């Protein structure tokens, strides 16, 4: 394969990646015995974009939203074509509640108590693994501060 062909293959692959995938930081989190690779949304533009337009997530892939302060955080699914589950977490990483979210809806899914983080995973992910409110997500201390 020529150098020109190799470069074209690399460039065309980059062009097919989802917007934001190149610059989106990732973090490794764990809950129980499960390892999660989560994209980090720690600022307002990243939190607003979330997983919109994403066509696929790997089995243990998701997105963690970091908010500047704990509060009554809510999520929705505008322009998100895949079903997602969201766990709202307090400052210590304790799961407050888990909500199932249908694709392309504007329904609000909110934390039942002040939440500092929200972790979105493929639909049914938490339920299928027996992960319930009260359990802890580890690794949040390594995330950037929300802004």
Residue pairs with C-beta under 8 A, 6 or more apart in sequence:
1 9
14 22
18 53
18 54
18 55
19 49
19 53
20 46
20 49
24 39
24 40
24 41
24 46
25 39
25 40
25 42
25 144
26 37
26 38
26 39
26 40
27 37
27 38
27 40
27 64
27 139
27 142
27 143
28 35
28 36
28 37
28 38
28 139
29 35
29 36
29 38
29 64
29 119
29 137
29 138
29 139
29 140
30 36
30 137
30 138
30 139
31 95
31 131
31 135
31 136
31 137
31 138
32 129
32 130
32 131
32 135
34 60
34 129
34 131
35 60
36 60
36 61
36 62
36 119
36 121
36 137
37 58
37 60
37 61
37 62
38 61
38 62
38 63
38 64
38 119
39 61
39 62
39 63
39 64
40 46
40 63
40 64
40 66
40 143
40 144
41 47
41 49
41 50
41 63
41 64
41 65
41 66
42 65
42 66
42 143
42 144
42 145
42 146
42 147
43 146
43 147
44 147
47 65
47 67
50 63
50 65
50 75
50 80
50 120
51 57
51 63
51 80
51 82
51 84
51 120
52 78
52 79
52 80
53 79
53 80
53 81
54 80
54 81
54 82
55 81
55 82
56 82
57 82
57 84
57 121
57 122
59 122
59 125
61 121
61 122
62 119
62 120
62 121
62 122
62 125
63 119
63 120
64 117
64 118
64 119
64 120
64 140
64 143
65 73
65 75
65 117
65 118
65 119
65 120
66 116
66 117
66 143
66 144
66 145
66 146
67 73
67 115
67 116
67 117
67 118
67 146
68 145
68 146
68 147
69 116
69 146
70 90
70 91
70 114
70 115
70 116
71 114
71 115
72 110
72 111
72 114
72 115
73 88
73 110
73 111
73 115
73 118
74 108
74 109
74 110
74 111
75 86
75 99
75 101
75 108
75 109
75 110
75 118
75 120
76 101
76 105
76 106
76 107
76 108
76 109
77 84
77 101
77 102
77 103
77 104
77 105
77 106
77 107
78 104
78 105
78 106
79 104
80 101
80 103
80 104
81 103
81 104
82 103
82 122
82 123
83 100
83 101
83 102
83 103
83 122
83 123
83 124
84 100
84 101
84 120
84 121
84 122
84 123
85 98
85 99
85 100
85 101
85 120
85 121
85 122
85 123
85 124
85 125
85 126
85 127
86 98
86 99
86 101
86 109
86 118
86 119
86 120
86 121
87 95
87 96
87 97
87 98
87 118
87 119
87 121
87 126
87 131
87 137
88 95
88 96
88 97
88 98
88 99
88 110
88 111
88 112
88 113
88 115
88 117
88 118
89 95
89 96
89 115
89 116
89 117
89 118
89 119
89 137
89 140
90 96
90 113
90 114
90 115
90 116
91 116
92 136
93 117
93 136
93 137
93 138
93 140
94 133
94 134
94 135
94 136
95 126
95 131
95 132
95 133
95 134
95 135
95 136
95 137
96 111
96 112
96 113
96 115
96 133
97 111
97 112
97 133
98 126
98 127
98 131
98 132
98 133
99 109
99 110
100 123
100 124
100 127
101 107
101 109
101 123
111 118
116 146
117 137
117 140
117 143
119 137
125 131
126 132
